[in-house]
Amino acid sequence: MKQDLLAKRYYSDNRRFADLINGIVCNGIPIVKQEDLSEMDTETSQGKRRDLVRKAVFGVNFAVLGLENQEKLDYRLPLRVLGYEAGEYEHQAAEIYRDSAKWEKFRYRAEFWRIFVRLSQK
């Protein structure tokens, strides 16, 4: 647990976080810059906490980058992270569905999903 806290504190610095992402994800190419990163809430829609989450802005596009530390090898980690991501998508879809008055014109809920991508980009 102590190592986990030390790693979290170490990578809380945006310069180090960017270096880690560039080194591992971008094959050493300096794509992510520390000034492109902003802190995000680490609590997921399921009430669980992620170690570190940053938003990287690239013009009008952005990427959400999450970092999970572990002291011991845990082969379930990818499944846990996948669960976080799936829960967030489910939460976003529910918000879009709930906030829009346009859904009343559709006879079936399936029609909503057909246009989900187009409307969620507005």
Stockholm file with secondary structure:
# STOCKHOLM 1.0

chainA/1-122         MKQDLLAKRYYSDNRRFADLINGIVCNGIPIVKQEDLSEMDTETSQGKRRDLVRKAVFGVNFAVLGLENQEKLDYRLPLRVLGYEAGEYEHQAAEIYRDSAKWEKFRYRAEFWRIFVRLSQK
#=GR chainA/1-122 SS CHHHHHHHHHHTSHHHHHHHHHHHTSTTCCCSCGGGEEECCCBCTTSCBCSEEEEEEETTEEEEEEECCCSSCCTTHHHHHHHHHHHHHHHHHHHHHHHCGGGGGCSSHHHHHHSHHHHHTC
#=GC SS_cons         CHHHHHHHHHHTSHHHHHHHHHHHTSTTCCCSCGGGEEECCCBCTTSCBCSEEEEEEETTEEEEEEECCCSSCCTTHHHHHHHHHHHHHHHHHHHHHHHCGGGGGCSSHHHHHHSHHHHHTC
//
